[in-house]
């Protein structure tokens, strides 16, 4: 039996579903409030219990979510049970990957999108399992490849030894743990040392360029000094067309149904890997044109006269890119940004960057911290720390009153940004439109 402490976490829920699909008995515990990640667990009949130290079953493999520290009651009970074997999520995943040709997607931004693209492309050629940060997971008995997100959080990706890795970018985050930019970079340097096959990295990123490799490594980007690079780019409302070049030679002209620099970087990392694996470029192109964006990554919904956008942006760089993309896509609409941060330490460290990024919106509403791990490191600030530095912003209650306030912007683009459960107030807002 597998028992998950924090089974509704995005990676945890997906892994629980996968273990169930392989024929294992699975259950777990979490908060009683609804999270979208639990829907697939409920479909499978996986039991979810409220937290209690009495939940821990004997003779079970216990998988502990990253948000739960060693003093949490269920963690203590599991560690104290001599019949149980305990793993942190990343420790268990590292062992689980050993039976597959594994493709790890790392980077400060874009991991979920790139992993979704990678499983779509590789899945066109090989039976491919995947584990994605939006709560999606899939595996079959005969899966050969495994695409997954390799998160740098607390150096967890150091537990992975993938066959291949794609690194999108390196920009400091998780400042409650990493001392500075060099410490953050060194975590990536340690990670690439674990890769058994080849690494594909963004050669236009200044920190990625500093990495050193003991296995074959290929850079990708827009600059022609990369190994793989884009040339003769044409973008329109219908999509993007470009020549894929390798060390000065044109390999194939791609026509893809999406636009945007960040999406092209994500796609280029995957194309570089697939090309190195000698996959047919026409089939690579066709697979990317079947790509469907992951959950909570710029999901657009037209609701009556308004537009709702749900996005996972939780770092100032992501917030800035997301608002800019929204204003470009909907130039004649008021852009109303609703932002709920994750981790007080991140807001304190990047407060001016967050303020500058959010100020690009026409109106900004801020929601306070509510996650179990927001203040675990002792950073004791609330959302007013950011609001005081962002002129015109409004701290919004996350309830019916807040939904009524938002509904006054009828006809706007409502841009909900958070890595946490911001989608609940979005649903409440619809009731008042």
SEDRENPA-635730 format. One record per residue (C-alpha): residue number from 1; x, y, z; residue in one letter. Coordinates in steps of 0.25 Angstrom, whole numbers, padded with zeros to 4 digits. Layout:
@n = NUM, u = X, v = Y, w = Z, res = a
...
This chain:
@n = 1, u = 0000, v = 0000, w = 0000, res = x
@n = 2, u = 0004, v = 0014, w = -0003, res = x
@n = 3, u = 0000, v = 0025, w = 0006, res = x
@n = 4, u = 0002, v = 0040, w = 0002, res = x
@n = 5, u = 0003, v = 0051, w = 0013, res = x
@n = 6, u = -0002, v = 0063, w = 0005, res = x
@n = 7, u = -0009, v = 0055, w = -0006, res = x
@n = 8, u = -0015, v = 0067, w = -0013, res = x
@n = 9, u = -0002, v = 0074, w = -0016, res = x
@n = 10, u = 0000, v = 0075, w = -0032, res = x
@n = 11, u = 0011, v = 0065, w = -0033, res = x
@n = 12, u = 0006, v = 0056, w = -0021, res = x
@n = 13, u = -0008, v = 0055, w = -0027, res = x
@n = 14, u = -0002, v = 0051, w = -0041, res = x
@n = 15, u = 0008, v = 0041, w = -0035, res = x
@n = 16, u = -0003, v = 0035, w = -0026, res = x
@n = 17, u = -0012, v = 0033, w = -0039, res = x
@n = 18, u = -0001, v = 0027, w = -0046, res = x
@n = 19, u = 0003, v = 0017, w = -0035, res = x
@n = 20, u = -0012, v = 0013, w = -0035, res = x
@n = 21, u = -0013, v = 0011, w = -0050, res = x
@n = 22, u = -0001, v = 0001, w = -0049, res = x
@n = 23, u = -0010, v = -0007, w = -0039, res = x
@n = 24, u = -0005, v = -0003, w = -0026, res = x
@n = 25, u = -0014, v = 0001, w = -0014, res = x
@n = 26, u = -0013, v = 0016, w = -0011, res = x
@n = 27, u = -0019, v = 0025, w = -0001, res = x
@n = 28, u = -0015, v = 0038, w = 0006, res = x
@n = 29, u = -0019, v = 0051, w = 0014, res = x
@n = 30, u = -0020, v = 0065, w = 0012, res = x
@n = 31, u = -0028, v = 0078, w = 0015, res = x
@n = 32, u = -0043, v = 0076, w = 0014, res = x
@n = 33, u = -0045, v = 0088, w = 0004, res = x
@n = 34, u = -0046, v = 0085, w = -0010, res = x
@n = 35, u = -0034, v = 0086, w = -0020, res = x
@n = 36, u = -0035, v = 0083, w = -0035, res = x
@n = 37, u = -0024, v = 0072, w = -0033, res = x
@n = 38, u = -0033, v = 0063, w = -0025, res = x
@n = 39, u = -0043, v = 0061, w = -0037, res = x
@n = 40, u = -0035, v = 0050, w = -0043, res = x
@n = 41, u = -0033, v = 0043, w = -0030, res = x
@n = 42, u = -0048, v = 0043, w = -0027, res = x
@n = 43, u = -0050, v = 0037, w = -0041, res = x
@n = 44, u = -0041, v = 0026, w = -0037, res = x
@n = 45, u = -0048, v = 0023, w = -0024, res = x
@n = 46, u = -0035, v = 0027, w = -0016, res = x
@n = 47, u = -0039, v = 0030, w = -0002, res = x
@n = 48, u = -0035, v = 0044, w = 0004, res = x
@n = 49, u = -0035, v = 0046, w = 0019, res = x
@n = 50, u = -0034, v = 0058, w = 0027, res = x
@n = 51, u = -0020, v = 0059, w = 0034, res = x
@n = 52, u = -0019, v = 0051, w = 0047, res = x
@n = 53, u = -0007, v = 0043, w = 0053, res = x
@n = 54, u = -0016, v = 0031, w = 0054, res = x
@n = 55, u = -0017, v = 0030, w = 0039, res = x
@n = 56, u = -0004, v = 0024, w = 0036, res = x
@n = 57, u = -0005, v = 0009, w = 0032, res = x
@n = 58, u = 0004, v = -0002, w = 0036, res = x
@n = 59, u = 0013, v = -0008, w = 0025, res = x
@n = 60, u = 0012, v = 0004, w = 0016, res = x
@n = 61, u = 0021, v = 0012, w = 0007, res = x
@n = 62, u = 0019, v = 0026, w = 0012, res = x
@n = 63, u = 0021, v = 0038, w = 0002, res = x
@n = 64, u = 0022, v = 0051, w = 0009, res = x
@n = 65, u = 0018, v = 0064, w = 0002, res = x
@n = 66, u = 0029, v = 0075, w = 0002, res = x
@n = 67, u = 0020, v = 0085, w = 0009, res = x
@n = 68, u = 0020, v = 0076, w = 0022, res = x
@n = 69, u = 0031, v = 0078, w = 0031, res = x
@n = 70, u = 0037, v = 0067, w = 0040, res = x
@n = 71, u = 0029, v = 0072, w = 0052, res = x
@n = 72, u = 0015, v = 0070, w = 0045, res = x
@n = 73, u = 0007, v = 0060, w = 0053, res = x
@n = 74, u = 0005, v = 0050, w = 0041, res = x
@n = 75, u = 0020, v = 0051, w = 0038, res = x
@n = 76, u = 0024, v = 0048, w = 0052, res = x
@n = 77, u = 0015, v = 0036, w = 0053, res = x
@n = 78, u = 0020, v = 0030, w = 0040, res = x
@n = 79, u = 0034, v = 0032, w = 0044, res = x
@n = 80, u = 0031, v = 0025, w = 0057, res = x
@n = 81, u = 0025, v = 0013, w = 0051, res = x
@n = 82, u = 0035, v = 0002, w = 0049, res = x
@n = 83, u = 0027, v = -0005, w = 0039, res = x
@n = 84, u = 0026, v = 0007, w = 0029, res = x
@n = 85, u = 0036, v = 0011, w = 0019, res = x
@n = 86, u = 0036, v = 0027, w = 0017, res = x
@n = 87, u = 0041, v = 0035, w = 0005, res = x
@n = 88, u = 0040, v = 0050, w = 0002, res = x
@n = 89, u = 0033, v = 0052, w = -0011, res = x
@n = 90, u = 0045, v = 0055, w = -0019, res = x
@n = 91, u = 0053, v = 0043, w = -0012, res = x
@n = 92, u = 0042, v = 0033, w = -0017, res = x
@n = 93, u = 0041, v = 0039, w = -0031, res = x
@n = 94, u = 0056, v = 0037, w = -0032, res = x
@n = 95, u = 0055, v = 0022, w = -0030, res = x
@n = 96, u = 0042, v = 0021, w = -0038, res = x
@n = 97, u = 0050, v = 0027, w = -0051, res = x
@n = 98, u = 0060, v = 0016, w = -0051, res = x
@n = 99, u = 0052, v = 0007, w = -0060, res = x
@n = 100, u = 0050, v = 0017, w = -0071, res = x
@n = 101, u = 0058, v = 0025, w = -0081, res = x
@n = 102, u = 0056, v = 0038, w = -0073, res = x
@n = 103, u = 0055, v = 0053, w = -0079, res = x
@n = 104, u = 0056, v = 0063, w = -0068, res = x
@n = 105, u = 0051, v = 0077, w = -0070, res = x
@n = 106, u = 0058, v = 0088, w = -0061, res = x
@n = 107, u = 0058, v = 0103, w = -0060, res = x
@n = 108, u = 0053, v = 0114, w = -0052, res = x
@n = 109, u = 0041, v = 0117, w = -0062, res = x
@n = 110, u = 0034, v = 0108, w = -0073, res = x
@n = 111, u = 0036, v = 0094, w = -0067, res = x
@n = 112, u = 0021, v = 0090, w = -0068, res = x
@n = 113, u = 0019, v = 0095, w = -0082, res = x
@n = 114, u = 0032, v = 0089, w = -0087, res = x
@n = 115, u = 0029, v = 0076, w = -0080, res = x
@n = 116, u = 0015, v = 0076, w = -0087, res = x
@n = 117, u = 0022, v = 0078, w = -0100, res = x
@n = 118, u = 0032, v = 0068, w = -0098, res = x
@n = 119, u = 0022, v = 0057, w = -0094, res = x
@n = 120, u = 0014, v = 0061, w = -0107, res = x
@n = 121, u = 0026, v = 0060, w = -0116, res = x
@n = 122, u = 0033, v = 0048, w = -0110, res = x
@n = 123, u = 0019, v = 0041, w = -0109, res = x
@n = 124, u = 0018, v = 0042, w = -0124, res = x
@n = 125, u = 0030, v = 0032, w = -0125, res = x
@n = 126, u = 0030, v = 0024, w = -0112, res = x
@n = 127, u = 0021, v = 0019, w = -0101, res = x
@n = 128, u = 0023, v = 0031, w = -0092, res = x
@n = 129, u = 0019, v = 0033, w = -0077, res = x
@n = 130, u = 0019, v = 0047, w = -0071, res = x
@n = 131, u = 0018, v = 0054, w = -0058, res = x
@n = 132, u = 0014, v = 0069, w = -0060, res = x
@n = 133, u = 0013, v = 0080, w = -0050, res = x
@n = 134, u = -0001, v = 0083, w = -0053, res = x
@n = 135, u = -0006, v = 0070, w = -0047, res = x
@n = 136, u = -0005, v = 0062, w = -0059, res = x
@n = 137, u = 0001, v = 0048, w = -0059, res = x
@n = 138, u = 0001, v = 0036, w = -0068, res = x
@n = 139, u = 0008, v = 0022, w = -0068, res = x
@n = 140, u = 0005, v = 0009, w = -0075, res = x
@n = 141, u = 0012, v = -0005, w = -0072, res = x
@n = 142, u = 0020, v = -0004, w = -0085, res = x
@n = 143, u = 0024, v = 0011, w = -0084, res = x
@n = 144, u = 0038, v = 0013, w = -0089, res = x
@n = 145, u = 0041, v = 0028, w = -0087, res = x
@n = 146, u = 0037, v = 0037, w = -0075, res = x
@n = 147, u = 0036, v = 0052, w = -0076, res = x
@n = 148, u = 0036, v = 0059, w = -0063, res = x
@n = 149, u = 0038, v = 0073, w = -0056, res = x
@n = 150, u = 0051, v = 0074, w = -0049, res = x
@n = 151, u = 0049, v = 0084, w = -0038, res = x
@n = 152, u = 0060, v = 0092, w = -0032, res = x
@n = 153, u = 0053, v = 0094, w = -0019, res = x
@n = 154, u = 0062, v = 0091, w = -0007, res = x
@n = 155, u = 0071, v = 0084, w = -0017, res = x
@n = 156, u = 0061, v = 0073, w = -0019, res = x
@n = 157, u = 0065, v = 0070, w = -0033, res = x
@n = 158, u = 0079, v = 0066, w = -0028, res = x
@n = 159, u = 0072, v = 0052, w = -0025, res = x
@n = 160, u = 0069, v = 0050, w = -0040, res = x
@n = 161, u = 0079, v = 0043, w = -0050, res = x
@n = 162, u = 0072, v = 0045, w = -0063, res = x
@n = 163, u = 0076, v = 0040, w = -0077, res = x
@n = 164, u = 0073, v = 0054, w = -0083, res = x
@n = 165, u = 0071, v = 0068, w = -0078, res = x
@n = 166, u = 0065, v = 0081, w = -0083, res = x
@n = 167, u = 0069, v = 0094, w = -0076, res = x
@n = 168, u = 0060, v = 0106, w = -0079, res = x
@n = 169, u = 0067, v = 0117, w = -0071, res = x
@n = 170, u = 0073, v = 0120, w = -0058, res = x
@n = 171, u = 0068, v = 0132, w = -0050, res = x
@n = 172, u = 0068, v = 0132, w = -0035, res = x
@n = 173, u = 0056, v = 0127, w = -0027, res = x
@n = 174, u = 0052, v = 0120, w = -0014, res = x
@n = 175, u = 0060, v = 0131, w = -0007, res = x
@n = 176, u = 0056, v = 0125, w = 0007, res = x
@n = 177, u = 0066, v = 0114, w = 0004, res = x
@n = 178, u = 0076, v = 0118, w = -0006, res = x
@n = 179, u = 0086, v = 0128, w = 0000, res = x
@n = 180, u = 0089, v = 0136, w = -0013, res = x
@n = 181, u = 0090, v = 0135, w = -0028, res = x
@n = 182, u = 0103, v = 0126, w = -0027, res = x
@n = 183, u = 0096, v = 0117, w = -0018, res = x
@n = 184, u = 0084, v = 0115, w = -0027, res = x
@n = 185, u = 0093, v = 0113, w = -0039, res = x
@n = 186, u = 0102, v = 0103, w = -0032, res = x
@n = 187, u = 0089, v = 0094, w = -0030, res = x
@n = 188, u = 0087, v = 0094, w = -0045, res = x
@n = 189, u = 0102, v = 0091, w = -0047, res = x
@n = 190, u = 0100, v = 0079, w = -0037, res = x
@n = 191, u = 0088, v = 0074, w = -0045, res = x
@n = 192, u = 0094, v = 0074, w = -0059, res = x
@n = 193, u = 0105, v = 0066, w = -0053, res = x
@n = 194, u = 0095, v = 0055, w = -0050, res = x
@n = 195, u = 0090, v = 0054, w = -0065, res = x
@n = 196, u = 0095, v = 0041, w = -0071, res = x
@n = 197, u = 0092, v = 0044, w = -0086, res = x
@n = 198, u = 0091, v = 0058, w = -0091, res = x
@n = 199, u = 0087, v = 0072, w = -0087, res = x
@n = 200, u = 0080, v = 0083, w = -0095, res = x
@n = 201, u = 0081, v = 0097, w = -0089, res = x
@n = 202, u = 0077, v = 0111, w = -0093, res = x
@n = 203, u = 0089, v = 0117, w = -0099, res = x
@n = 204, u = 0083, v = 0131, w = -0099, res = x
@n = 205, u = 0082, v = 0131, w = -0083, res = x
@n = 206, u = 0094, v = 0136, w = -0076, res = x
@n = 207, u = 0094, v = 0127, w = -0065, res = x
@n = 208, u = 0092, v = 0114, w = -0073, res = x
@n = 209, u = 0104, v = 0118, w = -0081, res = x
@n = 210, u = 0112, v = 0117, w = -0069, res = x
@n = 211, u = 0109, v = 0102, w = -0067, res = x
@n = 212, u = 0120, v = 0092, w = -0069, res = x
@n = 213, u = 0117, v = 0078, w = -0074, res = x
@n = 214, u = 0123, v = 0064, w = -0072, res = x
@n = 215, u = 0113, v = 0058, w = -0083, res = x
@n = 216, u = 0109, v = 0063, w = -0097, res = x
@n = 217, u = 0102, v = 0077, w = -0096, res = x
@n = 218, u = 0095, v = 0085, w = -0107, res = x
@n = 219, u = 0091, v = 0099, w = -0106, res = x
@n = 220, u = 0078, v = 0105, w = -0112, res = x
@n = 221, u = 0073, v = 0119, w = -0114, res = x
@n = 222, u = 0071, v = 0130, w = -0124, res = x
@n = 223, u = 0086, v = 0134, w = -0125, res = x
@n = 224, u = 0094, v = 0128, w = -0136, res = x
@n = 225, u = 0105, v = 0124, w = -0127, res = x
@n = 226, u = 0096, v = 0113, w = -0121, res = x
@n = 227, u = 0097, v = 0099, w = -0126, res = x
@n = 228, u = 0082, v = 0099, w = -0129, res = x
@n = 229, u = 0076, v = 0112, w = -0133, res = x
@n = 230, u = 0064, v = 0119, w = -0139, res = x
@n = 231, u = 0066, v = 0127, w = -0152, res = x
@n = 232, u = 0056, v = 0134, w = -0162, res = x
@n = 233, u = 0045, v = 0135, w = -0151, res = x
@n = 234, u = 0032, v = 0139, w = -0156, res = x
@n = 235, u = 0020, v = 0141, w = -0146, res = x
@n = 236, u = 0005, v = 0144, w = -0149, res = x
@n = 237, u = -0008, v = 0142, w = -0142, res = x
@n = 238, u = -0008, v = 0128, w = -0148, res = x
@n = 239, u = 0005, v = 0124, w = -0142, res = x
@n = 240, u = 0020, v = 0124, w = -0144, res = x
@n = 241, u = 0029, v = 0119, w = -0155, res = x
@n = 242, u = 0044, v = 0118, w = -0154, res = x
@n = 243, u = 0056, v = 0110, w = -0159, res = x
@n = 244, u = 0063, v = 0101, w = -0149, res = x
@n = 245, u = 0078, v = 0101, w = -0151, res = x
@n = 246, u = 0089, v = 0093, w = -0145, res = x
@n = 247, u = 0103, v = 0099, w = -0145, res = x
@n = 248, u = 0100, v = 0107, w = -0158, res = x
@n = 249, u = 0092, v = 0097, w = -0166, res = x
@n = 250, u = 0077, v = 0098, w = -0168, res = x
@n = 251, u = 0070, v = 0085, w = -0164, res = x
@n = 252, u = 0056, v = 0088, w = -0165, res = x
@n = 253, u = 0046, v = 0099, w = -0166, res = x
@n = 254, u = 0035, v = 0098, w = -0155, res = x
@n = 255, u = 0021, v = 0103, w = -0155, res = x
@n = 256, u = 0015, v = 0104, w = -0142, res = x
@n = 257, u = 0001, v = 0108, w = -0137, res = x
@n = 258, u = 0006, v = 0117, w = -0126, res = x
@n = 259, u = 0014, v = 0130, w = -0124, res = x
@n = 260, u = 0022, v = 0137, w = -0113, res = x
@n = 261, u = 0037, v = 0136, w = -0109, res = x
@n = 262, u = 0035, v = 0128, w = -0097, res = x
@n = 263, u = 0027, v = 0117, w = -0104, res = x
@n = 264, u = 0037, v = 0117, w = -0115, res = x
@n = 265, u = 0049, v = 0115, w = -0105, res = x
@n = 266, u = 0041, v = 0104, w = -0098, res = x
@n = 267, u = 0038, v = 0097, w = -0112, res = x
@n = 268, u = 0052, v = 0099, w = -0117, res = x
@n = 269, u = 0058, v = 0091, w = -0105, res = x
@n = 270, u = 0049, v = 0079, w = -0108, res = x
@n = 271, u = 0051, v = 0080, w = -0123, res = x
@n = 272, u = 0066, v = 0080, w = -0120, res = x
@n = 273, u = 0065, v = 0067, w = -0112, res = x
@n = 274, u = 0056, v = 0060, w = -0122, res = x
@n = 275, u = 0065, v = 0064, w = -0133, res = x
@n = 276, u = 0077, v = 0058, w = -0126, res = x
@n = 277, u = 0069, v = 0045, w = -0124, res = x
@n = 278, u = 0067, v = 0045, w = -0139, res = x
@n = 279, u = 0052, v = 0047, w = -0139, res = x
@n = 280, u = 0045, v = 0050, w = -0152, res = x
@n = 281, u = 0044, v = 0066, w = -0152, res = x
@n = 282, u = 0030, v = 0065, w = -0159, res = x
@n = 283, u = 0025, v = 0056, w = -0148, res = x
@n = 284, u = 0031, v = 0066, w = -0138, res = x
@n = 285, u = 0024, v = 0078, w = -0144, res = x
@n = 286, u = 0011, v = 0070, w = -0145, res = x
@n = 287, u = 0012, v = 0066, w = -0130, res = x
@n = 288, u = 0015, v = 0081, w = -0126, res = x
@n = 289, u = 0003, v = 0085, w = -0134, res = x
@n = 290, u = -0005, v = 0075, w = -0125, res = x
@n = 291, u = 0000, v = 0081, w = -0113, res = x
@n = 292, u = -0010, v = 0086, w = -0103, res = x
@n = 293, u = -0006, v = 0095, w = -0092, res = x
@n = 294, u = -0005, v = 0090, w = -0078, res = x
@n = 295, u = -0015, v = 0093, w = -0067, res = x
@n = 296, u = -0014, v = 0106, w = -0060, res = x
@n = 297, u = -0004, v = 0111, w = -0071, res = x
@n = 298, u = -0011, v = 0123, w = -0078, res = x
@n = 299, u = -0024, v = 0116, w = -0079, res = x
@n = 300, u = -0034, v = 0126, w = -0086, res = x
@n = 301, u = -0049, v = 0125, w = -0084, res = x
@n = 302, u = -0059, v = 0135, w = -0090, res = x
@n = 303, u = -0070, v = 0137, w = -0080, res = x
@n = 304, u = -0082, v = 0145, w = -0084, res = x
@n = 305, u = -0076, v = 0159, w = -0087, res = x
@n = 306, u = -0063, v = 0156, w = -0080, res = x
@n = 307, u = -0051, v = 0148, w = -0081, res = x
@n = 308, u = -0044, v = 0140, w = -0070, res = x
@n = 309, u = -0030, v = 0136, w = -0071, res = x
@n = 310, u = -0024, v = 0126, w = -0061, res = x
@n = 311, u = -0009, v = 0125, w = -0060, res = x
@n = 312, u = 0001, v = 0119, w = -0050, res = x
@n = 313, u = 0010, v = 0132, w = -0050, res = x
@n = 314, u = 0017, v = 0133, w = -0036, res = x
@n = 315, u = 0030, v = 0139, w = -0039, res = x
@n = 316, u = 0031, v = 0154, w = -0044, res = x
@n = 317, u = 0037, v = 0150, w = -0057, res = x
@n = 318, u = 0026, v = 0141, w = -0060, res = x
@n = 319, u = 0016, v = 0152, w = -0055, res = x
@n = 320, u = 0022, v = 0162, w = -0065, res = x
@n = 321, u = 0022, v = 0153, w = -0077, res = x
@n = 322, u = 0008, v = 0148, w = -0074, res = x
@n = 323, u = 0002, v = 0163, w = -0073, res = x
@n = 324, u = 0010, v = 0167, w = -0086, res = x
@n = 325, u = 0004, v = 0155, w = -0093, res = x
@n = 326, u = -0010, v = 0158, w = -0089, res = x
@n = 327, u = -0009, v = 0173, w = -0093, res = x
@n = 328, u = -0004, v = 0169, w = -0106, res = x
@n = 329, u = -0014, v = 0158, w = -0108, res = x
@n = 330, u = -0026, v = 0167, w = -0103, res = x
@n = 331, u = -0022, v = 0181, w = -0107, res = x
@n = 332, u = -0036, v = 0187, w = -0106, res = x
@n = 333, u = -0039, v = 0181, w = -0092, res = x
@n = 334, u = -0037, v = 0186, w = -0078, res = x
@n = 335, u = -0027, v = 0176, w = -0071, res = x
@n = 336, u = -0030, v = 0174, w = -0057, res = x
@n = 337, u = -0019, v = 0166, w = -0050, res = x
@n = 338, u = -0023, v = 0158, w = -0038, res = x
@n = 339, u = -0010, v = 0152, w = -0031, res = x
@n = 340, u = -0009, v = 0143, w = -0019, res = x
@n = 341, u = 0006, v = 0140, w = -0015, res = x
@n = 342, u = 0012, v = 0128, w = -0010, res = x
@n = 343, u = 0023, v = 0129, w = 0001, res = x
@n = 344, u = 0025, v = 0141, w = 0009, res = x
@n = 345, u = 0040, v = 0140, w = 0007, res = x
@n = 346, u = 0038, v = 0141, w = -0009, res = x
@n = 347, u = 0030, v = 0154, w = -0007, res = x
@n = 348, u = 0039, v = 0160, w = 0002, res = x
@n = 349, u = 0051, v = 0158, w = -0006, res = x
@n = 350, u = 0045, v = 0162, w = -0020, res = x
@n = 351, u = 0035, v = 0172, w = -0014, res = x
@n = 352, u = 0039, v = 0183, w = -0024, res = x
@n = 353, u = 0040, v = 0174, w = -0036, res = x
@n = 354, u = 0026, v = 0169, w = -0033, res = x
@n = 355, u = 0021, v = 0183, w = -0031, res = x
@n = 356, u = 0028, v = 0187, w = -0045, res = x
@n = 357, u = 0022, v = 0175, w = -0052, res = x
@n = 358, u = 0008, v = 0176, w = -0046, res = x
@n = 359, u = 0007, v = 0191, w = -0049, res = x
@n = 360, u = 0007, v = 0188, w = -0064, res = x
@n = 361, u = -0008, v = 0184, w = -0062, res = x
@n = 362, u = -0019, v = 0194, w = -0063, res = x
@n = 363, u = -0024, v = 0190, w = -0049, res = x
@n = 364, u = -0018, v = 0181, w = -0038, res = x
@n = 365, u = -0024, v = 0173, w = -0027, res = x
@n = 366, u = -0016, v = 0166, w = -0017, res = x
@n = 367, u = -0020, v = 0153, w = -0008, res = x
@n = 368, u = -0013, v = 0150, w = 0005, res = x
@n = 369, u = -0005, v = 0137, w = 0008, res = x
@n = 370, u = -0013, v = 0125, w = 0011, res = x
@n = 371, u = -0004, v = 0113, w = 0008, res = x
@n = 372, u = 0001, v = 0104, w = 0019, res = x
@n = 373, u = 0016, v = 0107, w = 0015, res = x
@n = 374, u = 0015, v = 0122, w = 0012, res = x
@n = 375, u = 0022, v = 0126, w = 0025, res = x
@n = 376, u = 0029, v = 0113, w = 0029, res = x
@n = 377, u = 0043, v = 0120, w = 0029, res = x
@n = 378, u = 0039, v = 0130, w = 0039, res = x
@n = 379, u = 0036, v = 0142, w = 0029, res = x
@n = 380, u = 0025, v = 0149, w = 0036, res = x
@n = 381, u = 0019, v = 0159, w = 0026, res = x
@n = 382, u = 0005, v = 0160, w = 0020, res = x
@n = 383, u = 0000, v = 0165, w = 0006, res = x
@n = 384, u = 0000, v = 0179, w = 0011, res = x
@n = 385, u = 0016, v = 0179, w = 0010, res = x
@n = 386, u = 0014, v = 0178, w = -0006, res = x
@n = 387, u = 0001, v = 0187, w = -0006, res = x
@n = 388, u = 0008, v = 0198, w = 0000, res = x
@n = 389, u = 0018, v = 0198, w = -0011, res = x
@n = 390, u = 0008, v = 0197, w = -0022, res = x
@n = 391, u = 0000, v = 0210, w = -0024, res = x
@n = 392, u = -0014, v = 0208, w = -0027, res = x
@n = 393, u = -0014, v = 0193, w = -0023, res = x
@n = 394, u = -0026, v = 0188, w = -0014, res = x
@n = 395, u = -0025, v = 0176, w = -0004, res = x
@n = 396, u = -0037, v = 0168, w = -0007, res = x
@n = 397, u = -0044, v = 0158, w = 0002, res = x
@n = 398, u = -0044, v = 0144, w = -0003, res = x
@n = 399, u = -0059, v = 0143, w = -0002, res = x
@n = 400, u = -0073, v = 0147, w = -0007, res = x
@n = 401, u = -0070, v = 0161, w = -0004, res = x
@n = 402, u = -0057, v = 0161, w = -0012, res = x
@n = 403, u = -0065, v = 0154, w = -0024, res = x
@n = 404, u = -0075, v = 0166, w = -0024, res = x
@n = 405, u = -0064, v = 0176, w = -0024, res = x
@n = 406, u = -0057, v = 0169, w = -0036, res = x
@n = 407, u = -0071, v = 0168, w = -0044, res = x
@n = 408, u = -0071, v = 0183, w = -0045, res = x
@n = 409, u = -0061, v = 0181, w = -0056, res = x
@n = 410, u = -0070, v = 0174, w = -0065, res = x
@n = 411, u = -0065, v = 0173, w = -0079, res = x
@n = 412, u = -0050, v = 0173, w = -0074, res = x
@n = 413, u = -0040, v = 0162, w = -0076, res = x
@n = 414, u = -0039, v = 0156, w = -0062, res = x
@n = 415, u = -0025, v = 0151, w = -0061, res = x
@n = 416, u = -0023, v = 0142, w = -0049, res = x
@n = 417, u = -0009, v = 0139, w = -0045, res = x
@n = 418, u = -0004, v = 0129, w = -0034, res = x
@n = 419, u = 0002, v = 0116, w = -0032, res = x
@n = 420, u = -0008, v = 0114, w = -0021, res = x
@n = 421, u = -0024, v = 0112, w = -0021, res = x
@n = 422, u = -0028, v = 0125, w = -0027, res = x
@n = 423, u = -0038, v = 0119, w = -0036, res = x
@n = 424, u = -0048, v = 0118, w = -0025, res = x
@n = 425, u = -0050, v = 0133, w = -0025, res = x
@n = 426, u = -0051, v = 0133, w = -0040, res = x
@n = 427, u = -0063, v = 0124, w = -0039, res = x
@n = 428, u = -0069, v = 0133, w = -0029, res = x
@n = 429, u = -0067, v = 0145, w = -0038, res = x
@n = 430, u = -0075, v = 0138, w = -0049, res = x
@n = 431, u = -0087, v = 0137, w = -0041, res = x
@n = 432, u = -0088, v = 0153, w = -0040, res = x
@n = 433, u = -0086, v = 0155, w = -0055, res = x
